[in-house]
Amino acid sequence: MQREIKKKTITYGVAAVLLVTILAASIYNFGVQVDPTVPFFSSELKTFSSFEELENFISTNMETASQNEKFYAFDGLTIAQREVGNALDSAAEAAPTASEEYSKTNIQVAGVDEADTVKTDGEYLYVVSESTIYILKAYPYNQARLVSKITLDQVYGAKIFVNGNKLVVVNDQPILYYTEPLARDSITIEEGKTAEGNSNNSSEPMIPEEDYLIPPAFYRNELSMKVYDISDKSSPVLTRTVVLNGSLSGVRMIGDYVYMVTNQLATQSNPETKTGIEVVLPTIGGDHVTQVDPTEISYIDIPDQLYYITTVIAVDVTNDAVAPTYEAFLTTQTTSMYVSLNNMYLIAPNTGMWLFMDTDTEVKEETLIYRIKLDQQNIVVEAEGTVEGFVVDQFSMDEYNGYFRVATTEWNNRWTEKEGFTSDSTNNLFVLDMNLDIVGKLENLAPDESIYATRFMGDRVYLVTFRQIDPFFVIDTSNPAQPTVLGYLKIPGYSSYLHIYDANHVIGVGKENSTLKLSLFDVTDVTAPVEKAKYIVEGDWSDSEALWDHKAFLFEKSKNLLALPVTTSTYSTTD
């Protein structure tokens, strides 16, 4: 018998599901294990006194990394490079039923807006499609029409904010660089001979494949932010452009300020220098070009193979005369962020801990956390801390009542000469104060599983882990020094996104077997949570962008309406 696809149906748009249907039935990087109270490295934030000190710090630590035989090396770029971009097709968003009632981007924190490909102000829709932004009249319905469009020059994957009569366009255009495979310095081969000593027609020496170190490829990006005056929707006017060298790590808007976080590789190849590399400082361009001074760059004394300069930029989008402000620090690449109304928390896996991996050694992941104070144009790095494990996404973090809470999955990796590489996992919840010192923790949760979804609500934490079944945990943090599991539920499948319905119910979006599932968890009895109802999308296979992008999830409680894009496939068996 041959199994083949007979029918495949793809719905990529907004597939509406009435939540009342559900309610009717119920009403990864590595690091050495360290004691968090005794940092393996000094975690004190410092600043460089000169460019020479910055350059020496980077080159010395990168050399240490490249000489470690169990560590990937970096030694410059090949000439070859290619531009890459993400073409994003926007989904249509439902028009409002009244001018004062309309849907908005699904955000994590009230008052902290997140960039999206579709925005609305209740009367107009602003839609990004490939390299064009469309402005459409959406209300009243009988006046719906295309009003104007903005063509972006060879730009794909842009995200937007709308602030009154200002349209903010943020674009990240990456260029992918590949590094040359490098031979270990200890290997010397006579030119014209292979590793086995045979003659070789090529003029280049032959080196056994197993003796190469393959450094990682990396991106070097240009990030731009454009501000348009849309007072006249039929004729948008570009009023401001801010250009930065670096890739976008995250962006938020609070009030009139857009905060962008960029990662820029701190070095580039330069064969004319003694070390073969040169340090590249971030620049912020626009009406005036500003180069970040080395004395403005904060750092902690941790060696690494590949350093990035992370820069946080604040731009007043309502006043073009106000210059951007910034704060920069040297770290590994930041991978995730959480932003409250007053603070930004940046996450950076501490890959430098791999430097000390050796045989018969247990290696655990470690994550660096930076807290940046936000006050309009004033941005200051105020604290740095570490936790064990890997932070999955922004929903794994939360700030509440003067504490920062973070859930991590910790992979314990071991290397022995006898067994080789082995690994197992566990999960943790840490509570930190504003100095990012750990004040409480819940460790060794759900061994051999990993976190798929987290949601914080007040003192409670809802946590989903998964390997074969889906444990749904209810955790109490009312005592920050002693987080406690109140109860848990085990059901088939998993949820990868959790959304609060009310004080006693949580919506889960995930999978059961190969099909998309919506769950309604009842946590009225916190000691015994239950899956009150579920809806499984019909078909042999189904998926949704909402599983990994919360902005694809739309929920309107007053209408008991839940909408998300769905892709389905149906299979049949034929002889």
Secondary structure, DSSP 8 states (H G I E B T S, - for coil): -EEEEEEEEEEEEEEEEEHHHHHTTT----EE---TTS-SS----EE-SSHHHHHHHHHHHHHHHHT-TTS-------S-EEE-------------SBTTB------SSTT-EE-BSEEE-SSEEEEEETTEEEEEE-SSGGG-EEEEEEE-TT--S-EEEEETTEEEEEEEEEEEE----EE-TT----TTB-TTS-B-SSSS----GGGEE----EEEEEEEEEEEE-SSTTS-EEEEEEEEESEEEEEEEETTEEEEEEEEESEEE-TTSSSSEEE---EEESSS-EE--GGGEEE-S---SS-EEEEEEEEETT-TTS--EEEEEEES---EEEE-SSEEEEEEE-GGGGGG--TTEEEE-EEEEEEEEEETTEEEEEEEEEEESB--SGGGEEEETTEEEEEEEEEEEEEETTTEEEEEEEEEEEEE-TT--EEEEEEEESTT-EEEEEEEETTEEEEEEESSEEEEEEEE-SSTTS-EEEEEEEEESEEEEEEEEETTEEEEEEEETTEEEEEEEE-SSTTS-EEEEEEE-SSSEEE-GGGT-GGG-EEEGGGTEEEEEEEEEEEEEE-
